[in-house]
Amino acid sequence: MPDSDSARPPLLEAHGLCFTRDDEPVFGPLDLSVDTGEALLVQGDNGAGKTTLLRVLAGLLRADHGRVRIDGREATPVERAGVIGYLGHLPGLKADLSTLENLEHLAGVQGRRRGQLPAQALEAVGLAGYEDALVRHLSAGQRKRLGLARLWLSPAPLWLLDEPYANLDLGGIELVNRMIQAHLRLGGGVLLTTHGAYAEPPVRTRLLHLGRGT
């Protein structure tokens, strides 16, 4: 009799996924999966389609062919909203609200991880003391850290991280690694992109390489 872990479907799986732009293939067909407790690292040069792939998986773009399933179910907008935490190049923050106001607003809309409060998430990413700072006054690195605080506060088990190490110093890179390690220990899964110039998390990781039209 199979154990429950082996019988459980992946957090995320995609089969035959293809995307074209202006009749030119960007990627595909692709098969991929992310299980609980593991990270899938997507590498490729600029223009290989890494960001496009994450946006397709997050439901922000529509694939030309293929299917995406989450926890064994069709990846409807409702399923994606309940399971996926997405960190893109743009942090999705309100510039004229403070850091704390942003997190409080997002927690009210998306819910929050059990046992975590917005102020605790700010402290976790090194932004203690910036609770009243407006987002438009933050540096690029500080905005990235605030995006990471939003992600940590979210209850979503599956993280889609687009170049999470960009705009971060060595301390920020270590922060991303610690967050990924903790998230996987708690039973989450992570799909992240990098073009190879940045670090990769020190966790159980599988590699998917994207090339032009791959």
C-alpha positions in Angstrom: 0.0 0.0 0.0 1.6 3.4 -1.0 2.2 5.9 1.8 0.2 9.1 1.9 3.2 11.3 0.7 3.8 9.2 -2.4 0.1 9.2 -3.2 -0.3 12.9 -2.9 -0.3 14.9 -6.2 2.3 17.6 -6.7 1.5 21.1 -5.5 1.9 22.2 -9.1 2.2 20.3 -12.4 2.1 21.4 -16.0 2.0 19.2 -19.1 2.6 20.2 -22.7 2.7 23.9 -21.8 3.4 26.2 -24.8 3.4 30.0 -25.2 3.9 32.0 -28.3 4.2 35.7 -28.9 3.6 37.3 -32.4 3.6 33.7 -33.8 7.0 33.0 -32.4 7.5 30.3 -29.8 8.6 31.6 -26.4 8.7 28.2 -24.7 7.3 24.7 -24.9 6.1 22.2 -24.9 7.1 21.9 -21.2 6.3 19.4 -18.5 7.2 20.3 -14.9 6.1 19.7 -11.4 6.8 21.1 -7.9 6.2 18.8 -4.9 5.9 19.8 -1.3 9.2 20.4 0.4 11.1 21.0 -2.9 12.3 23.8 -5.1 12.3 23.9 -8.9 15.0 26.3 -10.2 14.3 27.6 -13.7 17.4 29.0 -15.4 18.0 30.6 -18.8 19.4 33.7 -20.5 17.4 36.9 -20.7 14.6 36.5 -23.2 14.4 32.7 -22.7 10.8 33.0 -21.3 11.4 32.6 -17.5 9.2 35.5 -16.5 6.6 34.5 -19.1 6.5 31.0 -17.7 5.9 32.2 -14.2 3.1 34.6 -15.3 1.4 31.7 -17.2 1.6 29.5 -14.1 0.3 32.3 -11.9 -2.6 32.8 -14.3 -1.6 36.3 -15.5 -1.1 35.1 -19.1 -2.9 32.4 -21.0 -0.9 29.5 -22.5 -1.5 28.5 -26.1 -1.5 24.8 -25.3 -1.1 22.5 -22.3 -2.7 22.3 -18.9 -1.8 23.3 -15.3 -3.0 21.5 -12.2 -2.7 22.5 -8.6 -3.0 19.9 -5.9 -4.3 17.6 -8.6 -7.1 20.0 -9.5 -7.6 22.2 -12.6 -5.8 25.5 -12.0 -8.8 27.8 -12.0 -8.5 31.4 -10.8 -9.9 30.4 -7.4 -7.5 27.5 -7.0 -4.5 29.7 -8.0 -5.6 32.5 -5.6 -5.8 30.1 -2.7 -2.5 28.3 -3.3 0.0 30.6 -5.2 2.1 33.4 -3.8 3.7 35.3 -6.7 6.7 37.6 -6.4 7.4 39.3 -9.7 9.7 42.1 -10.9 7.1 44.6 -9.8 6.3 44.1 -6.1 2.6 44.9 -6.3 2.7 47.5 -3.5 0.8 50.7 -3.0 3.4 53.5 -3.2 1.5 56.0 -1.1 0.8 53.6 1.8 3.4 52.8 4.5 5.1 49.4 4.7 2.8 48.3 7.5 -0.3 49.6 5.9 0.6 47.6 2.7 1.0 44.4 4.7 -2.2 45.0 6.7 -4.2 45.6 3.5 -2.8 42.5 1.8 -3.4 40.3 4.9 -7.0 41.5 4.9 -7.4 40.5 1.3 -5.3 37.3 1.1 -5.3 36.1 4.7 -2.1 35.5 6.6 0.2 32.7 7.7 -0.8 31.3 11.1 1.0 32.9 14.0 2.4 35.8 11.9 1.5 39.5 12.1 2.5 42.2 9.6 4.9 43.8 12.1 6.6 40.5 12.7 7.0 40.0 8.9 8.6 43.4 8.6 11.1 42.5 11.4 11.8 39.1 9.7 13.0 40.8 6.5 15.0 43.5 8.2 12.5 46.4 8.0 11.9 46.9 11.7 11.7 50.6 12.2 10.3 51.3 8.7 6.7 50.6 9.7 5.6 54.2 8.9 7.9 54.7 5.8 6.0 55.2 2.6 6.8 52.7 -0.1 7.7 55.4 -2.6 10.5 56.5 -0.3 12.1 53.0 -0.2 15.1 51.9 -2.2 14.8 49.1 -4.7 16.3 46.6 -2.2 14.0 47.7 0.5 11.0 47.3 -1.8 12.2 43.8 -2.6 12.4 43.1 1.1 8.9 44.4 1.6 7.7 42.1 -1.2 9.4 39.2 0.6 7.6 40.2 3.8 4.3 40.1 1.9 5.2 36.7 0.7 6.1 35.4 4.1 2.9 36.7 5.6 0.8 35.0 2.9 -0.7 31.5 3.8 0.0 30.4 0.1 1.9 27.0 0.1 3.3 27.5 -3.4 5.7 30.3 -4.1 6.5 31.5 -7.6 9.6 33.8 -7.4 10.9 35.7 -10.4 14.5 36.6 -9.9 14.2 36.8 -6.1 17.9 37.6 -5.6 17.9 40.7 -7.8 18.5 44.1 -6.2 19.6 42.4 -2.9 23.0 42.6 -1.2 24.6 39.5 0.4 22.5 39.9 3.5 19.3 40.0 1.3 20.4 36.9 -0.6 20.9 35.0 2.7 17.4 36.2 3.8 15.8 34.7 0.6 17.6 31.5 1.3 16.5 31.3 4.9 12.9 32.1 3.9 12.9 29.4 1.2 14.4 26.8 3.7 11.8 27.7 6.3 8.9 27.6 3.8 10.0 24.1 2.6 10.3 22.8 6.1 6.7 23.9 6.7 5.5 21.8 3.7 5.5 24.5 1.0 7.0 24.4 -2.5 8.9 26.9 -4.5 9.5 27.6 -8.2 12.1 30.3 -8.8 13.9 31.8 -11.8 17.4 33.0 -12.2 19.6 33.7 -15.3 22.6 32.2 -13.5 24.2 35.4 -12.2 22.8 35.0 -8.7 22.9 32.4 -5.9 20.5 29.4 -5.6 18.9 28.2 -2.5 20.7 25.5 -0.4 17.8 23.1 -0.5 16.6 20.1 -2.4 16.4 21.6 -5.9 15.6 20.3 -9.3 16.8 22.3 -12.4 14.8 23.3 -15.5 16.8 25.1 -18.2 14.9 27.3 -20.7 16.3 28.2 -24.0 14.8 30.0 -27.0 11.7 28.0 -28.0 12.4 25.3 -25.4 
